């Protein structure tokens, strides 16, 4: 099974610019006017242009907004150096929500993209998550 990642954005060109600058991804195909493929991660990321105020499905009561919002699914980008990666993401337009903190398994920083989607930058140390396994 493969996983494809889809991220809603209100401005496709700005989304491509952010994700390529922040994470070193590269632009792949344009799928019509409203979808951009990004390559270079373990799974392709598709940016989907969705206007503010639109619903996720016909008749949806909740409407899209691009202020910071919570979602039960988010992206973790595994990086070699969390501090350098935070600086790069901030330079591309991310917002820092929690500075890098060190844990037994690695370092973690919490951020949000310019479209209100939260994401984490994660640097494994030692044996990574295996440090927690019994």
Buried (B, 14 or more C-beta within 10 A) or exposed (E): EEEEBEBBBBBBEBBBBBBBBBBEBEBBEEEEEEBBBBEBBEEBBBBBBBEEEEEEEEEEEEEBEBEEEEEEEEBEBBBEEBBEBBEBBBEBBBBBEEEBEEEEBBBBBBBBBBBBBBBBBBBBEEEBEEEEEE
